[in-house]
Amino acid sequence: MERLTNQKQIILDYLRNTKSHPTAEDVFQKVQKKLPRISLGTVYRNLNQFVKKNTIRELSGETKRFDADTSLHHHFICQKCHRVIDLNSIIISKKYLREKFKNIGEVKDYELFVYGICKKCRKL
């Protein structure tokens, strides 16, 4: 079992306590306040290790973002401000997708991204 270093713990704590779906650079800026000597490379390396171990999710898109909530949920991405918002109420079952796409192939997992303009940006 790999050791949870102080750096890893602080990165993980930050991710678990934010709903902002930060980029690696965002994580670096926040974590650097507690660990001034941490490097951006260390942050990237730890984020990638967490993703490989399914401790966090990597949201790929225009910019890679990270989410400590690994439960089944989807995301709304604002095309103006690029904010990512959790969509917990919209769940499509794997069983439904497996049946729907059985002629194409075997569905193992899925991720839904909904793109649009968020309420804050619509008011501008």
VEXGUMI-517926 format. One record per atom (N, C-alpha, C): residue number from 1; x, z, y; atom name. Coordinates in steps of 0.1 Angstrom, whole numbers, plus 5000, padded with zeros to 4 digits. Each point is the difference from the previous one (the first is absolute). Layout:
BEGIN
(site NUM (X Z Y) "CA")
...
//
This chain:
BEGIN
(site 1 (5008 5000 4988) "N")
(site 1 (4992 5000 5012) "CA")
(site 1 (5009 5000 5013) "C")
(site 2 (4996 4992 5009) "N")
(site 2 (5008 4998 5012) "CA")
(site 2 (4997 5012 5010) "C")
(site 3 (5011 5004 5006) "N")
(site 3 (4999 5011 5009) "CA")
(site 3 (4993 4996 5013) "C")
(site 4 (4991 5009 5005) "N")
(site 4 (4993 4997 5013) "CA")
(site 4 (5009 5006 5011) "C")
(site 5 (5008 4992 5006) "N")
(site 5 (5009 5005 5011) "CA")
(site 5 (4992 5004 5012) "C")
(site 6 (5006 5007 5009) "N")
(site 6 (4994 5003 5013) "CA")
(site 6 (4995 4988 5008) "C")
(site 7 (5009 4989 5000) "N")
(site 7 (4996 4988 5006) "CA")
(site 7 (4987 4994 4994) "C")
(site 8 (5000 4999 4987) "N")
(site 8 (4988 4995 4993) "CA")
(site 8 (4988 5008 5003) "C")
(site 9 (5001 5013 5000) "N")
(site 9 (4989 5009 5002) "CA")
(site 9 (4994 4998 5014) "C")
(site 10 (5009 4999 5010) "N")
(site 10 (4995 4998 5014) "CA")
(site 10 (4993 4986 5001) "C")
(site 11 (5006 4990 4994) "N")
(site 11 (4993 4987 5001) "CA")
(site 11 (4987 5000 4993) "C")
(site 12 (4999 5006 4989) "N")
(site 12 (4988 5001 4992) "CA")
(site 12 (4989 5009 5008) "C")
(site 13 (5005 5011 5005) "N")
(site 13 (4991 5008 5008) "CA")
(site 13 (4994 4993 5012) "C")
(site 14 (5008 4992 5007) "N")
(site 14 (4995 4992 5011) "CA")
(site 14 (4990 4990 4995) "C")
(site 15 (5002 4993 4990) "N")
(site 15 (4991 4990 4995) "CA")
(site 15 (4987 5007 4995) "C")
(site 16 (5001 5011 4994) "N")
(site 16 (4988 5007 4995) "CA")
(site 16 (4991 5006 5011) "C")
(site 17 (5006 5001 5012) "N")
(site 17 (4993 5006 5011) "CA")
(site 17 (4996 4991 5011) "C")
(site 18 (5001 4987 4997) "N")
(site 18 (4996 4990 5010) "CA")
(site 18 (4990 4990 4994) "C")
(site 19 (4991 4995 5008) "N")
(site 19 (4991 4990 4996) "CA")
(site 19 (5003 4986 5006) "C")
(site 20 (5012 5000 5007) "N")
(site 20 (5003 4988 5008) "CA")
(site 20 (5006 4988 4992) "C")
(site 21 (5003 5002 4987) "N")
(site 21 (5006 4989 4992) "CA")
(site 21 (5013 4995 5007) "C")
(site 22 (5010 5009 5002) "N")
(site 22 (5012 4996 5008) "CA")
(site 22 (5009 4990 4993) "C")
(site 23 (5007 4993 5009) "N")
(site 23 (5011 4991 4995) "CA")
(site 23 (5012 5009 4997) "C")
(site 24 (5010 4994 4994) "N")
(site 24 (5013 5008 4997) "CA")
(site 24 (5006 5005 5013) "C")
(site 25 (4999 4991 5010) "N")
(site 25 (5006 5004 5013) "CA")
(site 25 (4992 5012 5006) "C")
(site 26 (4987 5000 4999) "N")
(site 26 (4992 5011 5004) "CA")
(site 26 (5004 5013 4993) "C")
(site 27 (5001 4999 4987) "N")
(site 27 (5004 5012 4992) "CA")
(site 27 (5014 5004 5005) "C")
(site 28 (5009 4991 5002) "N")
(site 28 (5014 5004 5004) "CA")
(site 28 (4999 5007 5014) "C")
(site 29 (4993 4995 5009) "N")
(site 29 (4999 5007 5013) "CA")
(site 29 (4994 5014 5000) "C")
(site 30 (4990 5002 4991) "N")
(site 30 (4994 5013 4999) "CA")
(site 30 (5009 5010 4992) "C")
(site 31 (5006 4995 4989) "N")
(site 31 (5009 5008 4992) "CA")
(site 31 (5013 5004 5007) "C")
(site 32 (5004 4991 5009) "N")
(site 32 (5013 5002 5007) "CA")
(site 32 (4999 5012 5009) "C")
(site 33 (4988 5004 5004) "N")
(site 33 (4998 5011 5009) "CA")
(site 33 (5004 5013 4993) "C")
(site 34 (4997 5000 4986) "N")
(site 34 (5004 5012 4992) "CA")
(site 34 (5014 4998 4994) "C")
(site 35 (5003 4988 4997) "N")
(site 35 (5013 4997 4994) "CA")
(site 35 (5008 4990 5009) "C")
(site 36 (5006 5005 5011) "N")
(site 36 (5007 4990 5009) "CA")
(site 36 (5010 4991 4994) "C")
(site 37 (5006 5004 4989) "N")
(site 37 (5011 4992 4994) "CA")
(site 37 (4995 4991 4989) "C")
(site 38 (4987 4999 4998) "N")
(site 38 (4995 4991 4989) "CA")
(site 38 (5002 4986 5005) "C")
(site 39 (5002 4990 4991) "N")
(site 39 (5002 4986 5004) "CA")
(site 39 (4987 4993 4996) "C")
(site 40 (4998 4988 5007) "N")
(site 40 (4989 4992 4996) "CA")
(site 40 (5001 4995 4986) "C")
(site 41 (5012 4997 4995) "N")
(site 41 (5002 4996 4987) "CA")
(site 41 (4996 5010 4990) "C")
(site 42 (5002 5013 5003) "N")
(site 42 (4996 5011 4991) "CA")
(site 42 (4985 5001 4999) "C")
(site 43 (4993 4998 5011) "N")
(site 43 (4986 5000 5000) "CA")
(site 43 (4995 4988 4992) "C")
(site 44 (5005 4988 5002) "N")
(site 44 (4996 4989 4992) "CA")
(site 44 (5002 5002 4985) "C")
(site 45 (5011 5005 4996) "N")
(site 45 (5004 5003 4986) "CA")
(site 45 (4990 5010 4994) "C")
(site 46 (4997 5011 5007) "N")
(site 46 (4991 5010 4995) "CA")
(site 46 (4986 4994 4999) "C")
(site 47 (4995 4993 5010) "N")
(site 47 (4987 4994 5000) "CA")
(site 47 (4999 4991 4987) "C")
(site 48 (5010 4991 4998) "N")
(site 48 (5000 4991 4988) "CA")
(site 48 (4999 5008 4987) "C")
(site 49 (5008 5011 5000) "N")
(site 49 (4999 5008 4987) "CA")
(site 49 (4986 5006 4998) "C")
(site 50 (4994 5005 5011) "N")
(site 50 (4987 5006 4999) "CA")
(site 50 (4990 4989 4995) "C")
(site 51 (5001 4988 5005) "N")
(site 51 (4991 4989 4996) "CA")
(site 51 (5002 4997 4985) "C")
(site 52 (5012 4999 4996) "N")
(site 52 (5003 4997 4986) "CA")
(site 52 (4994 5011 4991) "C")
(site 53 (5000 5012 5004) "N")
(site 53 (4995 5012 4992) "CA")
(site 53 (4985 5002 5002) "C")
(site 54 (4994 4991 5008) "N")
(site 54 (4985 5001 5004) "CA")
(site 54 (4997 5013 5007) "C")
(site 55 (5009 5006 5007) "N")
(site 55 (4998 5012 5008) "CA")
(site 55 (4992 4996 5013) "C")
(site 56 (5004 4988 5005) "N")
(site 56 (4993 4994 5012) "CA")
(site 56 (4997 4986 4997) "C")
(site 57 (4992 4994 5008) "N")
(site 57 (4996 4985 4999) "CA")
(site 57 (5007 4993 5011) "C")
(site 58 (5004 4988 4997) "N")
(site 58 (5006 4991 5010) "CA")
(site 58 (4989 4989 5003) "C")
(site 59 (4996 5000 5013) "N")
(site 59 (4990 4990 5004) "CA")
(site 59 (5007 4988 5006) "C")
(site 60 (5000 4989 4993) "N")
(site 60 (5007 4988 5004) "CA")
(site 60 (4990 4992 5009) "C")
(site 61 (5006 4994 5010) "N")
(site 61 (4993 4992 5009) "CA")
(site 61 (5010 4995 5010) "C")
(site 62 (4995 4998 5012) "N")
(site 62 (5009 4995 5011) "CA")
(site 62 (5012 5010 5001) "C")
(site 63 (4997 5012 4999) "N")
(site 63 (5011 5011 5001) "CA")
(site 63 (4997 5009 4988) "C")
(site 64 (5011 5004 4993) "N")
(site 64 (4998 5010 4989) "CA")
(site 64 (4997 5013 5006) "C")
(site 65 (4990 5006 4994) "N")
(site 65 (4995 5014 5004) "CA")
(site 65 (4999 5008 4987) "C")
(site 66 (5000 5013 5002) "N")
(site 66 (5000 5010 4989) "CA")
(site 66 (4988 5009 5001) "C")
(site 67 (4995 5004 4988) "N")
(site 67 (4989 5009 4999) "CA")
(site 67 (5002 5010 4989) "C")
(site 68 (4999 5013 5003) "N")
(site 68 (5002 5010 4990) "CA")
(site 68 (4987 5002 4992) "C")
(site 69 (4989 4994 5004) "N")
(site 69 (4988 5001 4993) "CA")
(site 69 (4999 4990 4989) "C")
(site 70 (5003 5004 4988) "N")
(site 70 (5001 4990 4989) "CA")
(site 70 (4986 4998 4993) "C")
(site 71 (4990 5007 5005) "N")
(site 71 (4987 4998 4993) "CA")
(site 71 (4995 4986 5003) "C")
(site 72 (4990 4996 4992) "N")
(site 72 (4994 4987 5002) "CA")
(site 72 (4993 4999 5013) "C")
(site 73 (5005 4993 5010) "N")
(site 73 (4993 4997 5012) "CA")
(site 73 (5005 4987 5006) "C")
(site 74 (4993 4995 5010) "N")
(site 74 (5004 4988 5006) "CA")
(site 74 (5003 5002 5015) "C")
(site 75 (5004 4989 5007) "N")
(site 75 (5004 5001 5014) "CA")
(site 75 (4995 4989 5009) "C")
(site 76 (4996 5005 5012) "N")
(site 76 (4997 4991 5011) "CA")
(site 76 (5012 4998 5009) "C")
(site 77 (5004 4988 5003) "N")
(site 77 (5011 4998 5009) "CA")
(site 77 (4996 4993 5012) "C")
(site 78 (5003 5006 5012) "N")
(site 78 (4996 4994 5013) "CA")
(site 78 (5010 4989 5003) "C")
(site 79 (4994 4989 5003) "N")
(site 79 (5009 4988 5003) "CA")
(site 79 (5005 5000 5014) "C")
(site 80 (4996 5010 5008) "N")
(site 80 (5005 5001 5014) "CA")
(site 80 (5011 5011 5001) "C")
(site 81 (4997 5012 4996) "N")
(site 81 (5009 5011 5001) "CA")
(site 81 (5008 5003 4987) "C")
(site 82 (4995 4994 4989) "N")
(site 82 (5007 5001 4987) "CA")
(site 82 (4998 5014 4994) "C")
(site 83 (4991 5008 5005) "N")
(site 83 (4996 5013 4994) "CA")
(site 83 (4994 4998 4986) "C")
(site 84 (5003 5009 4991) "N")
(site 84 (4995 4999 4987) "CA")
(site 84 (4991 5012 4998) "C")
(site 85 (4987 4997 4995) "N")
(site 85 (4990 5011 4999) "CA")
(site 85 (4996 5000 4985) "C")
(site 86 (4999 5012 4994) "N")
(site 86 (4995 5001 4987) "CA")
(site 86 (4986 4997 4999) "C")
(site 87 (4996 4993 4989) "N")
(site 87 (4986 4997 4997) "CA")
(site 87 (4998 5007 4986) "C")
(site 88 (4994 5012 5001) "N")
(site 88 (4998 5007 4988) "CA")
(site 88 (4986 4997 4993) "C")
(site 89 (4991 4995 5008) "N")
(site 89 (4987 4998 4995) "CA")
(site 89 (4997 4987 4993) "C")
(site 90 (5010 4991 5001) "N")
(site 90 (4998 4987 4993) "CA")
(site 90 (5009 5000 4988) "C")
(site 91 (4995 5001 4988) "N")
(site 91 (5007 5000 4988) "CA")
(site 91 (4994 4989 4991) "C")
(site 92 (5009 4991 4995) "N")
(site 92 (4996 4990 4990) "CA")
(site 92 (5006 5004 4987) "C")
(site 93 (4993 5002 4990) "N")
(site 93 (5005 5005 4987) "CA")
(site 93 (5009 4989 4994) "C")
(site 94 (5010 5005 4993) "N")
(site 94 (5009 4991 4992) "CA")
(site 94 (4992 4993 4989) "C")
(site 95 (4990 5007 4995) "N")
(site 95 (4992 4994 4989) "CA")
(site 95 (4993 4988 5006) "C")
(site 96 (4994 5001 5012) "N")
(site 96 (4994 4989 5006) "CA")
(site 96 (5009 4988 5002) "C")
(site 97 (5012 5003 5005) "N")
(site 97 (5010 4990 5003) "CA")
(site 97 (5005 4993 4987) "C")
(site 98 (5002 5008 4990) "N")
(site 98 (5005 4995 4987) "CA")
(site 98 (4989 4990 4994) "C")
(site 99 (4988 5004 5002) "N")
(site 99 (4989 4991 4995) "CA")
(site 99 (4999 4987 5009) "C")
(site 100 (5001 5002 5013) "N")
(site 100 (4999 4989 5009) "CA")
(site 100 (5011 4990 4999) "C")
(site 101 (5012 5004 4997) "N")
(site 101 (5012 4992 4999) "CA")
(site 101 (5005 4997 4986) "C")
(site 102 (4992 5003 4990) "N")
(site 102 (5006 4999 4986) "CA")
(site 102 (5004 4986 4997) "C")
(site 103 (4994 4990 5006) "N")
(site 103 (5003 4986 4998) "CA")
(site 103 (5013 4996 5006) "C")
(site 104 (5005 5008 5010) "N")
(site 104 (5012 4997 5007) "CA")
(site 104 (5012 5008 4994) "C")
(site 105 (4997 5012 4996) "N")
(site 105 (5011 5008 4995) "CA")
(site 105 (4996 5015 4999) "C")
(site 106 (5009 5008 4995) "N")
(site 106 (4997 5014 4999) "CA")
(site 106 (5003 5008 5012) "C")
(site 107 (4990 5007 5006) "N")
(site 107 (5002 5008 5012) "CA")
(site 107 (5006 5013 4996) "C")
(site 108 (5011 5004 5005) "N")
(site 108 (5007 5012 4998) "CA")
(site 108 (4997 5011 5011) "C")
(site 109 (5000 4995 5012) "N")
(site 109 (4999 5008 5012) "CA")
(site 109 (4996 4991 5011) "C")
(site 110 (4995 5006 5011) "N")
(site 110 (4997 4992 5012) "CA")
(site 110 (5001 5009 5012) "C")
(site 111 (5000 4993 5012) "N")
(site 111 (5001 5006 5013) "CA")
(site 111 (4992 4991 5009) "C")
(site 112 (4991 5006 5008) "N")
(site 112 (4992 4993 5009) "CA")
(site 112 (5004 5003 5015) "C")
(site 113 (5003 4989 5007) "N")
(site 113 (5003 5002 5015) "CA")
(site 113 (4989 4992 5007) "C")
(site 114 (4994 5007 5010) "N")
(site 114 (4989 4994 5008) "CA")
(site 114 (5007 4998 5014) "C")
(site 115 (4999 4988 5006) "N")
(site 115 (5007 4998 5013) "CA")
(site 115 (4989 4998 5010) "C")
(site 116 (5002 5005 5012) "N")
(site 116 (4991 4998 5011) "CA")
(site 116 (5005 5007 5013) "C")
(site 117 (4991 5003 5009) "N")
(site 117 (5004 5007 5012) "CA")
(site 117 (4993 5014 5000) "C")
(site 118 (5008 5010 5001) "N")
(site 118 (4995 5014 5000) "CA")
(site 118 (4992 5003 5012) "C")
(site 119 (4993 5011 5000) "N")
(site 119 (4991 5004 5011) "CA")
(site 119 (5007 5002 5013) "C")
(site 120 (5012 5007 4999) "N")
(site 120 (5008 5002 5012) "CA")
(site 120 (5004 4987 5007) "C")
(site 121 (5004 4990 4992) "N")
(site 121 (5004 4987 5006) "CA")
(site 121 (4988 4992 5005) "C")
(site 122 (4989 5002 4994) "N")
(site 122 (4988 4992 5004) "CA")
(site 122 (4995 5005 5014) "C")
(site 123 (5003 5013 5003) "N")
(site 123 (4996 5006 5013) "CA")
(site 123 (5009 4995 5011) "C")
(site 124 (5012 4995 4997) "N")
(site 124 (5009 4996 5010) "CA")
(site 124 (4996 4987 5007) "C")
//
